[in-house]
Amino acid sequence: MDQEAAQTSRGIGSFLDFVQNGSFRFYQERDLGLDLYSYGYAGVALFALAVASLVVFLLALFHTIPVRRTVVAVLLGLGFLAALVGFTRSFLTYHDLETVAAELLESPAGPPPSSDGQLAAIVALPLVVGATTLLTNVVGCLYMAAFWGGSLIRRSPKR
């Protein structure tokens, strides 16, 4: 019964409460690149997805990608994938906080957290990067829709 209560207390609702109580000003004192790198393959994948989103947006902005429908699909796909990877990695870190936190906190990225809010900020870093990537991709798609007008929906003529 106690294990069942412990599993319930580590659900998505408690994770979101944990993240909501995070002290995100702690990011100013840490090297976020090293923190993201210390998350392993998920952190590197998040960085790669963010860079790929930027490259696709710039290529679309300079009309290098001729089919505009493809740009929207790729940008939104990269954004949702980044948000999914970020949420999953942060949730798994929160779920196994005792063993994973020691590795994350020993990285040379800055001072160790002194409160639960600062720990929550470090645990939520992949989630923040993934959500930021998704948000910027949505804003990029809206910008292209406003800039290109109706030609965003139609296919551009072949050259």
C-alpha positions as CSV (number, residue, x, y, z in Angstrom):
1,M,0.0,0.0,0.0
2,D,2.9,2.4,0.8
3,Q,4.5,1.7,-2.6
4,E,1.2,2.5,-4.3
5,A,0.9,5.8,-2.4
6,A,4.5,6.6,-3.4
7,Q,3.8,5.9,-7.0
8,T,0.7,8.1,-6.9
9,S,2.6,10.9,-5.3
10,R,5.1,10.9,-8.1
11,G,2.5,11.3,-10.8
12,I,2.2,14.0,-13.5
13,G,0.2,16.3,-11.2
14,S,2.9,16.3,-8.5
15,F,5.5,16.8,-11.3
16,L,3.7,19.9,-12.6
17,D,3.4,21.3,-9.1
18,F,7.1,20.6,-8.5
19,V,8.0,22.5,-11.7
20,Q,5.5,25.3,-11.0
21,N,7.3,26.0,-7.7
22,G,10.7,26.2,-9.4
23,S,12.9,29.2,-8.9
24,F,13.9,29.9,-12.5
25,R,16.1,32.9,-11.6
26,F,18.7,30.2,-10.6
27,Y,19.4,29.9,-14.4
28,Q,21.3,33.1,-14.2
29,E,23.9,31.5,-11.9
30,R,24.4,28.3,-13.9
31,D,25.8,27.4,-17.3
32,L,22.8,26.1,-19.1
33,G,24.7,24.5,-21.9
34,L,26.6,22.3,-19.4
35,D,23.4,21.6,-17.5
36,L,21.7,20.5,-20.8
37,Y,24.7,18.4,-21.8
38,S,24.7,16.7,-18.4
39,Y,21.2,15.3,-19.3
40,G,22.9,13.0,-21.8
41,Y,21.5,12.1,-25.2
42,A,18.2,13.8,-24.4
43,G,19.9,17.1,-23.8
44,V,22.0,16.8,-27.0
45,A,18.9,15.9,-28.9
46,L,17.1,19.0,-27.6
47,F,19.9,21.2,-28.6
48,A,20.0,19.6,-32.1
49,L,16.2,20.0,-32.5
50,A,16.4,23.7,-31.5
51,V,19.2,24.3,-34.0
52,A,17.4,22.3,-36.7
53,S,14.3,24.4,-36.1
54,L,16.3,27.6,-36.5
55,V,17.9,26.3,-39.8
56,V,14.6,25.3,-41.2
57,F,13.1,28.7,-40.3
58,L,16.0,30.6,-41.9
59,L,15.9,28.5,-45.0
60,A,12.1,29.1,-45.3
61,L,12.6,32.8,-44.7
62,F,15.0,33.1,-47.6
63,H,12.7,30.9,-49.8
64,T,15.2,28.1,-50.2
65,I,12.5,25.6,-49.3
66,P,10.0,25.9,-52.2
67,V,7.0,24.1,-50.7
68,R,5.7,26.2,-47.9
69,R,3.4,23.5,-46.6
70,T,6.5,21.5,-45.9
71,V,8.0,24.3,-43.8
72,V,5.0,24.4,-41.5
73,A,4.9,20.7,-41.1
74,V,8.6,20.4,-40.4
75,L,8.7,23.3,-37.9
76,L,5.7,22.1,-36.0
77,G,7.0,18.5,-36.0
78,L,10.4,19.6,-34.7
79,G,8.7,21.7,-32.0
80,F,6.4,19.0,-30.8
81,L,9.2,16.5,-30.8
82,A,11.4,18.8,-28.8
83,A,8.5,19.4,-26.3
84,L,7.9,15.7,-26.0
85,V,11.6,14.9,-25.5
86,G,11.9,17.7,-22.9
87,F,8.8,16.7,-21.0
88,T,9.8,13.0,-21.0
89,R,13.4,13.7,-19.8
90,S,12.3,16.1,-17.1
91,F,9.5,13.7,-15.9
92,L,11.9,10.7,-15.8
93,T,14.4,12.8,-13.9
94,Y,11.8,13.9,-11.4
95,H,10.5,10.3,-11.1
96,D,14.0,9.0,-10.2
97,L,15.2,12.2,-8.4
98,E,17.4,10.5,-5.8
99,T,19.8,8.8,-8.1
100,V,19.8,11.1,-11.1
101,A,20.0,14.4,-9.1
102,A,23.4,13.5,-7.8
103,E,24.9,13.2,-11.3
104,L,23.2,16.4,-12.4
105,L,24.2,18.5,-9.4
106,E,27.9,17.4,-9.5
107,S,28.4,18.9,-13.0
108,P,30.6,22.0,-13.1
109,A,27.8,24.2,-14.4
110,G,27.6,26.4,-11.4
111,P,26.7,26.4,-7.7
112,P,24.6,23.6,-6.4
113,P,21.0,24.3,-5.6
114,S,20.2,25.3,-2.0
115,S,16.5,25.0,-2.1
116,D,13.8,22.8,-3.7
117,G,12.8,25.6,-6.0
118,Q,16.4,25.7,-7.5
119,L,16.4,21.9,-7.8
120,A,13.1,22.1,-9.6
121,A,14.6,24.7,-12.0
122,I,17.4,22.3,-12.9
123,V,15.1,19.3,-13.3
124,A,12.8,21.3,-15.5
125,L,15.5,22.6,-17.9
126,P,14.8,20.0,-20.7
127,L,11.1,20.8,-20.4
128,V,11.8,24.6,-20.6
129,V,14.0,24.1,-23.7
130,G,11.5,21.8,-25.4
131,A,8.6,24.2,-24.7
132,T,10.6,27.2,-25.8
133,T,11.5,25.5,-29.0
134,L,7.8,24.6,-29.6
135,L,6.7,28.2,-28.8
136,T,9.3,29.8,-31.1
137,N,8.4,27.4,-33.9
138,V,4.7,28.3,-33.6
139,V,5.6,32.0,-33.6
140,G,7.7,31.4,-36.7
141,C,4.8,29.7,-38.4
142,L,2.5,32.6,-37.5
143,Y,5.1,35.0,-38.8
144,M,5.4,33.2,-42.1
145,A,1.6,33.0,-42.4
146,A,1.3,36.8,-41.9
147,F,4.3,37.5,-44.1
148,W,3.4,35.1,-46.9
149,G,-0.3,35.5,-46.7
150,G,-2.4,32.9,-48.6
151,S,0.6,31.4,-50.3
152,L,1.4,29.5,-47.1
153,I,-1.5,27.2,-47.8
154,R,-1.1,26.8,-51.5
155,R,1.9,25.1,-53.1
156,S,4.3,27.5,-54.7
157,P,4.9,27.0,-58.5
158,K,7.8,24.8,-59.5
159,R,10.8,26.5,-60.8
